[in-house]
Amino acid sequence: MASILLIEDDPLVRRGLQLALNRHGHEVRVAETGEDGLTEFHTAPSDLVVLDLMLPGIDGFEVCRRVRAAGPVPVIMLTARGDDFDIVTGLAAGADDYVVKPVQPTVLDARIRAVLRRTAGSPEDVRVHGELRIDTAALVVTVRGAPVQLTPTELRLLLTVSRSPGRVFTRNQLLEEVWEHDYLGDSRLVDNCVQRLRAKIEADPATPVYIQTVRGFGYRFGPL
């Protein structure tokens, strides 16, 4: 059973998702505003936050930033519009995935379970690449000896590409392996996560050494 914090201002949507996720085996706490959501988040631990973007008061983008600043708890955002601005801004704020309303509870449950699986790594060994050290058993990443705090999705992406240095991963391959999405074409999830990961592990994100772009194909892990 996962402990889910649902922050949603629409009472019908909030109650419907709470009941549905309970039926799927999750323990769901709810909040109707950004302020209440942040208070609830800091009051009791959560395994994952499901967050509506269009909230009264503190909006979902700012709530996401504050949740992300507090630690690695994953966030799935709900957006009533499928436009690029909401999605890209939400991902840039640190969300791990998104679902467009109206939400199908079975789809949301599948996304929740996929995101939570990313928190578990497979024990292998310690990977050292230049100044980057990845302990795949302890799930600890350091750069020049200093620990780097990654979200579960950023860590899963790094573990995926670093297991095969030099291999080119297409965006669709990364969607399937990291996000476990069974549909193709949504490169925004991959590109935004790559940007956030580069900002944390690269000395100069504009000229990346570790997460390199292969134009027209996707990404590969270096240095080569």
DALINSUL-V131757 format. One record per backbone hydrogen bond with DSSP energy under -0.5 kcal/mol. NH is the residue of the N-H (numbers start at 1). CO is the residue of the C=O. Records with the same first field share a line. If there is no record, write none. Layout:
NH->CO  CO
This chain:
4->2  27
5->48
6->4  29
7->5  50
8->6  31
11->9
14->10
15->11
16->12
17->13
18->14
19->15
20->16
21->17
22->18
23->19
24->20
25->22
26->21
27->2
28->26
29->4  27
31->6
34->56
37->33
38->34
39->35
40->36
41->37
42->38
43->39
44->40
47->3
48->3
49->74
50->5
51->49  76
52->7
53->78
55->53
60->53
63->59
64->60
65->61
66->62
67->63
68->64
69->65
70->66
71->67  68
74->47
76->49
77->97
78->51
79->99
87->83
88->84
89->85
90->86
91->87
92->88
93->89
94->91
95->90
96->75
97->75
99->77
101->79
105->103
107->104
108->104
109->105
110->106
111->107
112->108
113->109
114->110
115->111
116->112
117->113
118->114  115
119->116
120->117
121->119
123->121
127->125  134
128->126
129->132
132->129
133->142
134->127
135->133  140
136->125  134
139->135
140->135
141->148
142->133
143->146
144->131
146->143
148->141
150->148
152->72
155->151
156->152
157->153
158->154
159->155
160->156
161->157
162->158
163->159
164->161
165->162
166->221
167->164
169->167  219
170->168
171->217
174->170
175->171
176->172
177->173
178->174
179->174  175
180->175
181->175
187->185
189->186
190->186
191->187
192->188
193->189
194->190
195->191
196->192
197->193
198->194
199->195
200->196  197
201->197
202->198
207->204
208->205
212->210  220
214->218
215->213
217->214
218->214
219->169
220->212
221->167
222->210
